């Protein structure tokens, strides 16, 4: 299986990260972000979270800053949409994503899977595809009790050091989530090990994504 790179060390890569909730981007694609920065890619990131209020907003901002440490440039935007009610706020969320679209031209868009069982995640995914019609979109996965993990077709291998850093940052910055039975390093390591096995990652770990359209240049 042949490896493919988005950018070489020293090259610029513009990435838009879209997440429904304060920890979604970190869980689904945090390792990819950390790996790109560690490899020397000049990362330009728009990090947009649709719903985070009170203590969770502070967690979202602090975590984003930590994950983006070393990026060449980064902007962080936090929306005020009501958690668990995204399908009923579709017009407002569509306008919000449209505003984001008008202000950036990413090389890659990271967003939720369209088949995700969480209604907020699905709404973000659908509206992402509506707004970004000429872009490479990678749909990341979020483990949860619904058991909705699918068959992925795109993998980003992670070094063991990057995985350890990802897990440490998640536990450090999301205190409101630590009481949840699924939010622990075992879950994140287990999924990364499974995805690493599927793509024969050199360090045994990977994050997995769905790619629905890709055009050869």
Secondary structure as GFF3:
##gff-version 3
##sequence-region A 1 217
A	DSSP	beta_strand	12	21	.	.	.	ID=ss1
A	DSSP	alpha_helix	24	38	.	.	.	ID=ss2
A	DSSP	beta_strand	42	51	.	.	.	ID=ss3
A	DSSP	alpha_helix	55	67	.	.	.	ID=ss4
A	DSSP	beta_strand	73	78	.	.	.	ID=ss5
A	DSSP	three_ten_helix	86	89	.	.	.	ID=ss6
A	DSSP	alpha_helix	90	102	.	.	.	ID=ss7
A	DSSP	beta_strand	108	112	.	.	.	ID=ss8
A	DSSP	alpha_helix	119	131	.	.	.	ID=ss9
A	DSSP	beta_strand	136	140	.	.	.	ID=ss10
A	DSSP	beta_strand	154	158	.	.	.	ID=ss11
A	DSSP	alpha_helix	160	173	.	.	.	ID=ss12
A	DSSP	three_ten_helix	175	177	.	.	.	ID=ss13
A	DSSP	alpha_helix	185	199	.	.	.	ID=ss14
A	DSSP	beta_strand	205	210	.	.	.	ID=ss15
###
